[in-house]
């Protein structure tokens, strides 16, 4: 009796696996995508690329499959373009066809397809037009982007002067200056280079980049439905993103309370005004 049950379970498992493989392979085979290395079920072409030397491994695959080929990260297909001619044809000659972005697993978790960078399709086009128009109009009755950059350049020069003849790595200070220009445009204020809130924000952004570049972060991108429930350093991303979202929520709340529609101070003010127009 026990042998019959075990045999039945084994047969059912085998049939389920066979059906899955047939379904998976038919989906891969019939997609209208460029040819590429043969993927493995559930893994894709992960074993054929190097996470430590990713660009080199992608170029090596192009030697066999051509300058345009399909690569699977888990079950997610990606089109790889190698070389100037392939990139120019796609992004310049056929820019309309290639304007959309592919769905990134972790991006969907954290941004829900919102934002200028993370959105896609028609939503992205609307946000892009709004952003370009808003940035272009800065300077009409308010502080221009040029003024903000000039102010930060002066603060940067003052900071460098304090170092005098002492050797130092300018990378960190330059990063603070560039970030401050962005903060001035988006938040309407610059921060002192020693400001704890400012330094905490930059530290969070830096940690996000490092975690996404780690192995566990890459796995989160590949398996967004599974990895949030598996212990690992990638789970720290959720805490950091919550911290950044709260930082932005606090600033938006302050902007709402002090908004003057006749004198928008920054990108957030313009965005809030546009939201009111759309809701009417």
Secondary structure, 3 states (H helix, E strand, C coil): CHHHHHHHHHHHHHHHHHHHHHHHHHHHHHCCCCCCCCCECCCECHHHCCCCCHHHHHHHHHHHHCCEEEEEECCEEEEEECCHHHHHHHHHHCCCCCCCCCCCHHHHHHHCCCCCCCCCHHHHHHHHHHHHHHHHHCCCCCCCHHHHHHHHHHHHHHHHHHHCCCCCCCHHHHHHHHHHHHHHHHHCCCCCCCCHHHHHHHHHHHHHHHHHHCHHHHHHHHCCCCHHHCCCHHHHHHHHHHHHHHHHHHHHHHHHHHCCCCCCCCHHHHHHHHHHHHHC
